[in-house]
């Protein structure tokens, strides 16, 4: 009876973890697009997108993940782990795609990939992921600081229009934007709670915490710090260009410059913290609201967010499928080549 109850609790928890992000994202998307002209969006998709510029944007999306895989390998080397470079990259591809199904599960899945194909300690590699996230947090905070300094009036206006600084409590409580932000905050808090429960589970497993900590401290042993910094800079530059070049895909955003793109990039980056599939909902809300501050009308801003998010999500799916297919194939070829080399060496030894 007790085992049955535990299974039910586990099932409910898993269902909650899978369903809540989808429901949250769907709710926000509904409010953002509840009066939207989808016919116009379809017409723009078919006739109004410059796919040449979109291809350039997607190229930088791929490069960002390549640099992330190469940087991750650097943090694993001090632990005595030397996974194949292509395995690290393919693990990143798979992790991003996995996070579309269950937000944040990708961080765990990529560690599982290296444990399977390169015999890298799962706990230690998880520690390096924590290190990476800390570095990325510092990086985006620096980018945000620079952006806020350069475009402070825009951020003040954004906070005012989204209900953050409305003096009237009644107006605040009747603002759709207020509830969207409220649900986003609730989603983040639930994510943090789930992470706390996960870490508590790991603490009960002997030796795992020490291995994770060793992975976290791996940054001290990175041999080529300039290369690590170059990879970090390249990752975020590619993320930004991945977003920025989409402006040239549409006639109504082509005139926007780098600073508006930087503002929307920062807003979108913080929006995807909310645990929805690929930031669906919160990302649209942030980008649309900020784009309107630069004179783009609500319909065009909605079209931009809808198409760009869909295309970029499709890229993540394609790369994830590629990673899933490539991992077993490439590693089978590597194993076969190694086995042939061992047989050849053994044959030469017998001849001598």
N, C-alpha and C positions, 0 to 999 in steps of 0.2 A: 504493500500500500504506500509505504514511504517512497520507494523507488518510482512508483507511478506518479506520485505528487511532484517529485523532483523533475521527472521528465516533462510534466505539464508546465511547471514553472519555467523550465528551460525553453520549451516551445513558445510560451507566451513572451518570454524575454526576446527570443530571436525574432518573433513576429513583430514585436514592438520596434526592434532595431531596424528591421527592413521596411516596415510600413510607415513609421513616423516621418522619416526624411521625405518619402514620396508624397505623403499627405501634406506636409508642411510646404514643400515646393509647389505642389498643385494648388494649394490655397493661395499662395502669394501670386502665382502666375494668373490665377483666376481674377484676382483683384486688379492686377496690373493691366490685364488684357480683356476685362469684362465688356468694354464697349469698343473693342478694336475692329478695324476694317481688315479682315483677313483676306478679302478678295484683292485689295490693293497690295497686300504683302505677297500674295501669290504672283501677281503681275510683275512686281519688282524682282522677285526670285527668278522668274522666267526671262525677263527682258531688261532688267535694270541693274544687274550685278556685273561688275567687271571681273571676270574670273581669272584674268591675268594677274591682277593685283591680289586676288584671293589666294592664288597659287604661291605668290611670294610670301604672303602672310603664313600660309600653312608650312612652308619650308622652314621658317623660323620657329614654328611650333615643334617641328621634328628636332631641330637643332637644340632647342632648350632641353628636351628629354635626353638627347645624346650627351650633352655636357653634364647633365645631372648623373647619368650612369657612370661617366668617367670620373666625376668628382667622388662619387660614392666609393668607387674602387680604391681611391686614394686613402679614404678613412679606414678601409678594411686592412690595408697592408701593414700598419703598425701592430695589428692583432695576429700577424702571421698567416693571414688569409689572403690568397692571391687568386681570386676568381677570374675566369676569362672575361675580357673586356666586353665581348658581345653578350655574355650572360648577364652582366650588370645592366647593360642597356635594355635588353629584352625584358629583364625583370622590372625595370622602370615602366616600359610599355604596358606590361601586364598589370602593374599596380595601379596605373591611372585608369585603365579600363575597369578594373575590379571595383574601384571607388565609385564608379557610376552605378553599380548595383547596391553596394553598401558603403556609404560615405566613410572614409578614413580606413577602410579595411585594406586598402592598397599598401599601407605602410607595413602591415603584417605579411601580406601576400608576397611582397618582393623578397622579404627575408626567407620565406619558405622556399622560394624559387632557388636561391643560392644554396640553401641547406640541401635541397634535392640534387642539384646538378653540380655543385662545387664543394660539397661537404663543409660549408661555412657554418659555424655555430649560429643557430637561430638567435639565441639571446644576445650574443655579442654583436651580431649585425643589427639587431633591434636597437642596441645602444648607439650604434653609428647613425641610425636614422634619427634618433632623438637629437644627436649632435647636429646633424644637418638641419633639422627643423629650428634649432636654436640660432644657427648661423643665418638661416633664411629670415627668421623673425627680426633679427638685428638689421639685416639688409633692408627689408621692407619698411622698417621703422625709420631708417635713414632716408630712404626714398620719400617716405611720407612727410618727414620733416622738411626736406628741401621743397617738396611740392606745395606744402601748406604755406611756407614762407613766400613762394613765388605767386601763389594764387589764393591768398588768404580771403579776399572778399567773396570769392566763389564758394569756398567752404562755409563761410558764415551764412551766405544766402541759402545754400543747400540745407544747413541745419535749421534755418528759419522756416523754409518751405515744407520740410518734412515733419514739422510739428515739434521740433526739439526746443525751440525758444518761443513758443506761442504763450503769451501771458494768460490767456483765458483758459482756465481748466476745462470748461465745458467744450470749447473749441478743440482742445487737445483730445479729449475723450471721444469726440465724434469724428476725428481725423482718421481716414483710412490708412494714411502713411504711418500714423502712430501705432496702429495695430500690427502693421507689417513689421515695423521695427521691433515691437514687443515680442511677436512670435519668433523673430530671428534671434533675439536675446535668449528667449526660453529654449530655443533649439540648441544654441551654443552651451547653455548651462547643462542641458541634458547630455550633450556630448561630453562635457567635462566630467559629469557624474559617471558616465559609462566608462570613460578612461580611468577614473579613480578606482572603479570596481575591478577593471581589468588588471591594473597594477597591483591591487590588493590580492588578486588571484595569483599573480606571479610571485608575490612575496611569500606565498605559502609553499612554493616549490624551492627546494633546497638548492642553493648555488646560483639560481637564475639572476637574482638581483645583482650579485657580484659580477656576473658576466655582462649584464646590461651596463653596469657602471663602467666596466672595463671598455666597453664599446663607446660609451659617452666620452671617456677620457682619451680615446684614440686620436683625437685632434692634436694632442701634444706631440704625438709621434709621427705626424705627417712629414715626410722627408722634403717635399718640394712645396713650401708654403706659397711662393709666388704663383706656381701653377694652380694651386688650390684657389687662391684669390682670383686668378684669371677665369677659372671655371665658374666660380660664384658670380663674378661680374657678367660673364657671358650668358649664364642661365637667365639672369634677370633682364639683361639687355634683349635677349631673344624673346622672352615673355612679353616685354613691352612692344617690340617690333611686330610680334605675332598679332597684337591687338591694334597697334597704330596703323599698319598698312591696310587694315580693313576699312579705314576711313576713305581710302581712294577707290574702294569698290562701289561706292554709291555717290551719285551726283549731289545729294543733299548733305553729305559729310566731308566731301573732298576738300572743302575750303578750311576745315578746322585744322589748326596747327598742332605742334608738338605739346605745348602746355595744356590745352584742353584734353589731349589724349592722355597725358600724364595724370591729370586730375581724375579722369574716368578710370584709368588703369589702377590707381591707388584705391578708389572707391570700390571697384570690382574685385580687387584682391582681398579687401576686408570682407566683402559680401560673401565670398565663397567659403569663408570660415564657417558660416551657417551650414549645418549638416543636411544639405539636400543634394541630390545627384548632380555633380558638376556645378554646384552653385545655382541650379535652375530656380528662378524666382527671385531670390535676393540679388543676384547679379543683374538680372533684367531691371529690377527696381532701381538699383544704384546707377546703372549706366543711363537709363532713360531719363531719370530725374536730373542727373548732372548734364546730360546732353542738351536738355531743354534750357538750361541756364546759359548755354552758348548760342541760343537762337534757333535751334532745330525744333520743329513742331512735334507735338506728342505722337502723331501717327508715324512720321518718318523715324523718330527715335525708337519707337516700338518695333518698326520693321527692321531697323539696324540691329537691335538687340536680339530679336527673334532669329534672324537669318544667321548672324555671326555666331551666336551661341550654338545653333543647330549644326553649322558646318564644322566648328571647332570640336564639338562633341563627336561628330561623325569621324573626324580625324583620330580622336582618342580611341574610338571603337576599332577602327582599322588597324592602328598600331598595336592595340591589345591582341587582336586576332593574329597579326603577324608574329608578335612575340610568342604567343601560345604555340603556333605552328613551328616557328624557327627553333625554339629551345630544344625540343627533343630531336629534331633533324640535325642541327648543328652538333649537338653533343654526341649523337650517334656516330656522326662522321669523325668527330675527334677521337672517340673511343676506338673506332675501327682503325684509324690511322695509327694510334698508339699501340694497338694490339699487333698490327702488322710490323711495326718497328721493333717490338719486343721479340716477335718470331724471327725476324731477320737477324737481330743481335744474337739470339740464342743459336741460330744456324751457323753464324760465323764463329761463335765460340766452339761449337762442336768440330768445325773444320780445323781449327787450330789445335 
